[in-house]
Amino acid sequence: MFDDKDMILEAKHVTRRFPAAGGRSLLACNDVNLKMYKGKTLGLVGESGCGKSTFMRFLVSLDKPSEGEILYRGKDITKLKGEELRQNRQNIQMVFQDPSGSFNPKMKIRDIICEPLLNFNRIKPSEKDKVAKEFLKMVDLPEDFADRYPHNMSGGQRQRVAIARAIALEPEIIVMDEATCALDVSVQKTIIELIVGLQKKKNITIGFIAHDLGLIQSFAHQIAVMYLGNIVEVLPGDEIDKNAKHPYTQALMGAIFDLNMDFSKKIESIESEAPSPLDVPPGCPFQDRCAYCTERCRREHPKLIDLEPGHQVACHKYDRK
């Protein structure tokens, strides 16, 4: 399914602990191991607070893991400092959930798009107008939007500007943090189509954070499912609806509402609430919500095992040991 010679980024045993009151610690990411491949999309899904955004922030050096390493082209980016770190930002860019929060409201769109290019001396100030219009055209926005301010645009238009700014430096990887969740469903579709089109044109690798499994399965080449900081399943995106194995992944799939679904079948829901990240039980983190829980699940933390090429699951149900 995926050839290791096309792998450009690998996270190895990445763990992040945050100190909490009473001498306790919050385990946001627990021994995360993931790979990203050239020109492919990795979708990272799970409930709010499961650690998705924490992990992706490591890729753009907005935070550092407590343990483990993240290898980009064989080099551990978690150890970069100073000018080397600044230069590496050209390779991995990010599109935030709320683009307005990452824009200077006093800057015009041309300045927002061209700021990264000026910072790295890619263009001259006199070229801003021409370059901004080229990127606006690339994300299907009128050229005269270059003279607008962010507050004069809709949410979908601002997200297109954020994408234009992200691709301006021609990065190999773009991280998208819930980039469509605040948009209308019809706008979400056009943004996803834009992202897919740009990926094919520029061979960009994308890390897409989402809690909407129905959305991510429509375009992700690979999906990693996260629960309370743990990766519980990794599988090809086009197989998740028929080949998901972990009880949590199956529950997420069962809760999806679709106009084309079989309405004779009940829409499933996950019973009970997830435990506090400060009070995760020993053994399997999903044990209290799982219908297949055994004594081994309460005692022993499951590890990711290979079911078949490209498909891994962390569940004792499939571990014959």
C-alpha positions in Angstrom: 0.0 0.0 0.0 2.7 2.5 1.0 6.4 2.2 0.0 8.9 3.1 2.6 11.1 4.8 0.0 8.3 7.4 -0.3 8.3 8.1 3.5 9.4 11.6 4.3 8.4 11.8 8.0 8.3 9.3 10.8 7.3 9.7 14.4 9.0 7.2 16.8 7.7 6.6 20.3 6.5 10.2 20.7 5.2 10.9 24.2 4.0 14.2 25.7 3.4 14.8 29.4 2.0 18.0 30.8 2.4 18.7 34.5 -0.9 19.0 36.5 -2.0 19.9 40.0 -1.2 17.6 42.9 2.0 16.3 41.3 0.2 14.4 38.6 0.8 14.6 34.9 -1.5 14.6 31.9 -0.4 12.1 29.2 -1.5 13.9 25.9 0.4 11.6 23.6 1.5 8.1 24.6 4.1 6.3 22.5 2.8 7.5 19.2 4.4 5.9 16.1 3.2 7.2 12.7 4.6 7.6 9.1 3.8 10.2 6.4 4.4 9.6 2.8 5.2 11.9 -0.2 2.0 13.2 -1.8 -0.3 11.3 0.5 -2.8 12.5 3.2 -2.7 11.1 6.8 -5.9 11.7 8.6 -5.7 11.8 12.4 -9.1 11.4 13.9 -10.6 11.0 17.4 -12.8 12.8 20.0 -11.9 16.3 21.2 -9.0 16.2 23.7 -7.5 12.9 22.5 -4.2 14.5 21.6 -4.5 15.0 17.8 -3.6 18.7 17.8 -0.8 18.2 20.4 0.9 15.6 18.1 0.5 17.7 14.9 2.0 20.8 16.7 5.2 18.8 17.1 5.5 18.7 13.3 5.5 22.5 12.9 7.7 22.9 16.0 5.1 24.7 18.1 5.8 22.2 20.9 8.2 19.5 21.7 7.6 15.9 22.9 8.7 14.8 26.3 10.1 11.6 24.7 10.7 10.2 21.3 11.8 11.7 17.9 10.3 12.9 14.7 12.4 12.3 11.7 11.9 14.5 8.6 14.1 13.3 5.8 16.0 11.3 8.4 16.7 14.3 10.7 15.2 14.7 14.1 13.3 18.0 13.9 12.5 18.0 17.6 16.2 18.9 18.3 16.4 21.8 15.9 17.2 25.3 17.3 17.9 28.8 16.1 18.4 29.4 12.4 18.3 25.7 11.6 14.8 25.6 13.1 13.7 28.7 11.3 14.9 27.4 7.9 13.1 24.1 8.5 9.7 25.9 8.8 9.8 26.3 5.1 9.4 22.6 4.7 6.4 22.1 7.0 3.6 24.7 7.1 0.2 24.8 9.0 -3.4 25.8 8.3 -5.2 26.6 11.5 -8.8 25.9 12.4 -9.6 29.6 12.7 -7.6 31.5 10.1 -8.6 34.9 11.6 -6.6 34.0 14.7 -3.4 33.6 12.6 -3.9 36.8 10.5 -2.9 40.3 11.5 -6.3 42.2 11.1 -4.4 45.3 10.0 -2.7 43.6 7.1 -4.1 43.3 3.6 -4.4 39.9 2.0 -1.5 40.6 -0.3 0.7 41.2 2.8 -0.6 38.1 4.6 0.2 35.8 1.6 3.6 37.3 0.9 4.9 37.7 4.5 6.5 34.2 4.6 8.1 34.8 1.1 9.6 38.1 2.3 10.8 36.6 5.6 12.9 34.1 3.6 13.9 36.5 0.9 12.1 34.6 -1.8 10.7 37.7 -3.4 11.3 41.5 -3.4 8.7 43.9 -1.8 8.0 45.2 -5.3 6.8 41.8 -6.4 4.1 41.4 -3.7 1.2 42.5 -5.8 2.0 40.1 -8.7 2.8 37.1 -6.4 -0.3 37.6 -4.2 -2.6 37.6 -7.3 -1.0 34.4 -8.6 -1.7 32.6 -5.3 -5.2 34.0 -5.0 -5.9 32.6 -8.5 -4.4 29.2 -7.3 -7.0 29.0 -4.5 -9.9 30.2 -6.7 -10.2 33.7 -5.3 -10.5 36.9 -7.4 -7.3 38.8 -7.8 -8.8 42.0 -6.4 -9.1 40.3 -3.0 -5.4 41.3 -2.6 -6.6 44.7 -1.5 -9.1 43.4 1.1 -8.7 42.9 4.8 -9.5 39.6 6.5 -12.7 40.9 8.1 -14.1 41.8 4.7 -14.1 38.1 3.7 -16.3 35.0 4.6 -14.9 32.1 6.6 -14.4 30.0 3.5 -12.6 32.8 1.7 -10.3 33.3 4.7 -9.5 29.6 4.8 -8.5 29.8 1.1 -6.2 32.7 1.9 -4.7 30.6 4.8 -4.1 27.7 2.3 -2.5 30.2 -0.2 -0.1 31.4 2.5 0.7 27.8 3.5 1.6 26.8 0.0 3.5 30.0 -0.8 6.8 28.5 0.5 6.3 25.3 -1.5 6.5 23.1 1.6 6.6 19.3 1.4 4.2 18.9 4.3 1.1 20.9 5.2 -0.6 20.3 8.6 -4.3 21.2 8.7 -5.9 21.5 12.1 -9.7 21.0 11.8 -9.4 23.3 8.7 -13.0 22.8 7.7 -15.0 22.2 10.9 -16.1 25.9 11.3 -17.4 26.0 7.7 -20.8 25.3 6.2 -21.1 21.8 4.7 -21.3 23.1 1.2 -18.1 25.2 1.8 -16.4 22.2 3.3 -16.8 20.3 0.1 -15.2 23.0 -2.0 -12.3 23.4 0.4 -11.6 19.7 0.4 -11.7 19.7 -3.4 -9.3 22.6 -3.5 -6.9 20.8 -1.1 -7.0 17.5 -3.1 -6.4 19.5 -6.3 -3.4 21.3 -4.9 -2.0 18.1 -3.5 -2.1 16.4 -6.9 -0.6 19.4 -8.6 2.2 20.0 -6.2 2.7 16.5 -4.7 2.2 17.8 -1.1 2.0 15.6 1.9 -0.9 16.5 4.2 -1.6 15.8 7.8 -5.3 16.5 8.4 -6.7 16.6 11.9 -10.4 15.9 12.2 -13.1 14.5 14.5 -15.4 13.9 11.6 -14.6 10.4 10.4 -17.2 10.6 7.6 -15.3 13.6 6.1 -11.8 12.4 6.4 -12.5 9.0 4.9 -13.6 10.7 1.6 -10.0 11.9 0.8 -7.4 10.6 3.2 -5.0 7.9 1.9 -4.3 6.7 5.4 -6.2 7.2 8.7 -4.9 6.9 12.2 -7.5 6.7 15.0 -6.5 8.2 18.3 -8.1 7.7 21.8 -6.8 9.3 25.0 -3.4 9.9 23.5 -3.0 6.4 22.1 -3.1 5.4 18.4 -5.6 2.5 18.4 -5.8 1.8 14.7 -4.0 2.7 11.4 -5.4 1.7 8.1 -5.9 2.8 4.5 -8.6 5.5 4.2 -10.6 3.6 1.5 -10.9 0.5 3.8 -12.2 2.1 7.0 -15.9 1.6 6.3 -15.5 -2.1 5.6 -12.3 -3.2 7.4 -12.2 -1.2 10.7 -11.3 -3.6 13.5 -10.8 -1.7 16.8 -14.1 -1.4 18.8 -13.6 2.4 19.0 -13.1 2.8 15.3 -16.2 0.7 14.6 -18.2 2.8 17.1 -17.1 6.0 15.3 -18.2 4.5 12.0 -21.5 3.4 13.5 -22.2 6.9 14.6 -21.9 8.5 11.2 -25.1 9.9 9.7 -25.2 9.8 5.9 -28.1 10.6 3.5 -27.3 7.5 1.5 -27.1 5.2 4.5 -29.3 2.2 5.2 -31.9 3.7 7.5 -33.1 0.3 8.5 -29.9 0.0 10.6 -29.7 1.7 13.9 -27.3 4.6 14.3 -24.9 3.4 17.0 -23.5 5.5 19.8 -20.6 5.0 22.2 -21.9 4.3 25.7 -20.6 6.4 28.6 -18.1 9.1 28.6 -14.3 8.9 28.1 -12.4 9.0 31.4 -10.4 12.0 32.4 -7.0 12.2 30.8 -5.7 12.7 34.3 -7.3 9.4 35.4 -6.7 6.9 32.6 -7.2 3.3 33.9 -4.3 0.8 33.6 -4.5 -1.6 30.7 -6.5 -0.6 27.6 -7.7 3.0 27.7 -11.0 2.1 26.0 -11.9 -0.7 28.5 -14.8 1.0 30.2 -16.6 1.7 27.0 -15.8 -1.6 25.2 -18.3 -4.5 24.9 -15.4 -6.9 24.4 -13.4 -6.0 27.5 -11.7 -8.9 29.3 -9.6 -9.2 32.4 -6.5 -9.0 30.2 -7.7 -5.6 28.8 -8.0 -4.2 32.4 -4.5 -5.5 33.2 -2.3 -5.1 30.1 -2.0 -2.1 27.7 -2.4 -3.3 24.1 0.3 -2.6 21.5 -0.1 -1.9 17.8 0.2 -5.1 15.9 0.2 -5.7 12.1 -3.0 -7.4 10.8 -1.9 -7.0 7.1 0.3 -4.5 5.2 -0.8 -1.0 6.0 -3.2 -2.0 8.7 -2.4 -2.0 12.4 -4.6 -2.3 15.5 -4.0 -2.1 19.2 -6.6 -4.5 20.6 -6.1 -7.8 22.6 -9.0 -9.2 20.6 -6.7 -9.6 17.6 -3.5 -10.4 19.6 -3.2 -14.2 19.8 -0.4 -14.1 22.4 
